[in-house]
Amino acid sequence: MKSDGNTGRLAENLAIAHLVRRGYRLLTRNYHCRRGEIDAVMLDHSTLVFIEVRCRAAGQNAALESITWTKRRRLLFAAQHYLAYHPTDLPCRFDVVVISGDPMTKNARIEHFTAAFSYGE
């Protein structure tokens, strides 16, 4: 499934709602800078979490594998930009939330990968 704007927005809404139910606190969504974007920045207790949301139709390639080195680099640039304007001493990590299937249905499957990749990858 190629994610159009509406599908992507629905997937992000579903992912954020899922994380909020698990105790995360939303700080900002769709943080943009010239070299990248972060779908959501959230707080998990005392850890700042940069969230990437992927929406995949059933049977498509693994979503984690779809986050290429180039995409990771863009996420890192955006995270560094965020931290430059929102300094913190909190530890940071990158999580990935994968929505499998149609996010408009109750059958959509949500997978949350904590610390999906690190700064050095």
C-alpha positions as a LaTeX table, in Angstrom:
\begin{tabular}{lrrr}
\hline
Residue & $x$ (\AA) & $y$ (\AA) & $z$ (\AA) \\
\hline
Met1 & 0.00 & 0.00 & 0.00 \\
Lys2 & 1.47 & 3.29 & $-1.00$ \\
Ser3 & 0.79 & 5.69 & 1.81 \\
Asp4 & $-1.04$ & 8.81 & 0.65 \\
Gly5 & $-1.40$ & 11.83 & 2.91 \\
Asn6 & $-4.69$ & 10.67 & 4.46 \\
Thr7 & $-3.48$ & 7.13 & 5.09 \\
Gly8 & $-0.22$ & 8.40 & 6.54 \\
Arg9 & $-2.04$ & 10.82 & 8.83 \\
Leu10 & $-4.41$ & 8.07 & 9.99 \\
Ala11 & $-1.47$ & 5.76 & 10.66 \\
Glu12 & 0.27 & 8.48 & 12.69 \\
Asn13 & $-2.92$ & 9.13 & 14.68 \\
Leu14 & $-3.29$ & 5.42 & 15.40 \\
Ala15 & 0.38 & 5.08 & 16.41 \\
Ile16 & 0.30 & 8.12 & 18.70 \\
Ala17 & $-2.96$ & 6.99 & 20.35 \\
His18 & $-1.38$ & 3.56 & 20.91 \\
Leu19 & 1.68 & 5.09 & 22.58 \\
Val20 & $-0.36$ & 7.51 & 24.70 \\
Arg21 & $-2.37$ & 4.54 & 26.03 \\
Arg22 & 0.96 & 3.05 & 27.08 \\
Gly23 & 1.96 & 6.13 & 29.05 \\
Tyr24 & 3.91 & 8.15 & 26.47 \\
Arg25 & 3.35 & 11.89 & 26.37 \\
Leu26 & 3.20 & 13.69 & 23.03 \\
Leu27 & 5.50 & 16.71 & 22.79 \\
Thr28 & 5.17 & 17.49 & 19.09 \\
Arg29 & 4.18 & 15.88 & 15.80 \\
Asn30 & 5.58 & 16.22 & 12.31 \\
Tyr31 & 8.70 & 18.08 & 13.38 \\
His32 & 10.32 & 19.42 & 10.20 \\
Cys33 & 13.68 & 20.88 & 9.46 \\
Arg34 & 15.41 & 21.41 & 6.15 \\
Arg35 & 17.12 & 18.01 & 6.19 \\
Gly36 & 14.49 & 15.74 & 7.71 \\
Glu37 & 11.25 & 15.11 & 9.54 \\
Ile38 & 10.19 & 13.23 & 12.65 \\
Asp39 & 6.63 & 11.91 & 12.81 \\
Ala40 & 6.37 & 12.46 & 16.57 \\
Val41 & 8.51 & 13.44 & 19.51 \\
Met42 & 7.29 & 11.86 & 22.73 \\
Leu43 & 8.33 & 11.39 & 26.31 \\
Asp44 & 8.50 & 7.86 & 27.73 \\
His45 & 8.94 & 8.49 & 31.44 \\
Ser46 & 12.39 & 10.14 & 31.47 \\
Thr47 & 13.42 & 9.31 & 27.90 \\
Leu48 & 12.92 & 11.53 & 24.87 \\
Val49 & 11.69 & 9.35 & 21.99 \\
Phe50 & 11.76 & 10.18 & 18.30 \\
Ile51 & 9.00 & 8.19 & 16.61 \\
Glu52 & 8.95 & 7.02 & 12.98 \\
Val53 & 5.60 & 5.63 & 11.80 \\
Arg54 & 5.43 & 3.19 & 8.89 \\
Cys55 & 2.25 & 1.97 & 7.25 \\
Arg56 & 2.43 & $-1.29$ & 5.33 \\
Ala57 & $-0.14$ & $-3.45$ & 3.59 \\
Ala58 & $-0.21$ & $-7.07$ & 4.64 \\
Gly59 & 2.46 & $-9.02$ & 2.81 \\
Gln60 & 4.69 & $-6.06$ & 1.99 \\
Asn61 & 8.38 & $-5.96$ & 2.85 \\
Ala62 & 9.31 & $-5.62$ & 6.49 \\
Ala63 & 8.79 & $-2.06$ & 7.63 \\
Leu64 & 12.01 & $-1.88$ & 9.61 \\
Glu65 & 13.94 & $-2.84$ & 6.50 \\
Ser66 & 12.23 & 0.02 & 4.65 \\
Ile67 & 14.02 & 2.51 & 6.89 \\
Thr68 & 17.14 & 2.88 & 4.83 \\
Trp69 & 20.45 & 4.33 & 5.91 \\
Thr70 & 19.47 & 7.57 & 4.13 \\
Lys71 & 16.16 & 7.75 & 6.00 \\
Arg72 & 17.94 & 7.09 & 9.30 \\
Arg73 & 20.37 & 9.88 & 8.53 \\
Arg74 & 17.46 & 12.27 & 7.87 \\
Leu75 & 15.85 & 11.22 & 11.16 \\
Leu76 & 19.14 & 11.83 & 12.94 \\
Phe77 & 19.51 & 15.30 & 11.38 \\
Ala78 & 15.95 & 16.18 & 12.42 \\
Ala79 & 16.58 & 14.86 & 15.96 \\
Gln80 & 19.78 & 16.90 & 16.24 \\
His81 & 17.91 & 19.98 & 15.01 \\
Tyr82 & 15.14 & 19.36 & 17.55 \\
Leu83 & 17.67 & 18.99 & 20.35 \\
Ala84 & 19.48 & 22.17 & 19.30 \\
Tyr85 & 16.24 & 24.12 & 19.85 \\
His86 & 14.93 & 22.02 & 22.75 \\
Pro87 & 18.03 & 21.12 & 24.80 \\
Thr88 & 17.65 & 18.34 & 27.33 \\
Asp89 & 19.76 & 16.12 & 29.52 \\
Leu90 & 17.35 & 13.23 & 29.01 \\
Pro91 & 18.49 & 10.14 & 27.17 \\
Cys92 & 17.08 & 9.83 & 23.65 \\
Arg93 & 16.11 & 6.94 & 21.43 \\
Phe94 & 14.46 & 6.16 & 18.10 \\
Asp95 & 11.32 & 4.00 & 18.08 \\
Val96 & 9.41 & 2.72 & 15.07 \\
Val97 & 5.68 & 2.03 & 15.04 \\
Val98 & 4.45 & $-0.13$ & 12.17 \\
Ile99 & 0.81 & $-0.15$ & 11.16 \\
Ser100 & 0.06 & $-3.23$ & 9.06 \\
Gly101 & $-3.06$ & $-3.22$ & 6.97 \\
Asp102 & $-5.59$ & $-0.43$ & 6.56 \\
Pro103 & $-5.42$ & 2.07 & 9.44 \\
Met104 & $-9.10$ & 2.89 & 8.86 \\
Thr105 & $-10.20$ & $-0.56$ & 10.01 \\
Lys106 & $-10.20$ & $-2.21$ & 13.40 \\
Asn107 & $-8.11$ & $-4.99$ & 11.87 \\
Ala108 & $-5.00$ & $-2.82$ & 11.53 \\
Arg109 & $-2.10$ & $-4.36$ & 13.43 \\
Ile110 & 0.23 & $-2.16$ & 15.49 \\
Glu111 & 3.82 & $-3.16$ & 16.22 \\
His112 & 6.07 & $-0.97$ & 18.35 \\
Phe113 & 9.83 & $-1.41$ & 18.07 \\
Thr114 & 11.56 & 0.27 & 21.01 \\
Ala115 & 15.10 & 1.52 & 20.32 \\
Ala116 & 14.71 & 0.30 & 16.73 \\
Phe117 & 18.07 & 1.76 & 15.74 \\
Ser118 & 20.76 & 3.89 & 17.29 \\
Tyr119 & 22.66 & 7.02 & 16.38 \\
Gly120 & 25.63 & 5.09 & 15.01 \\
Glu121 & 23.74 & 2.85 & 12.56 \\
\hline
\end{tabular}
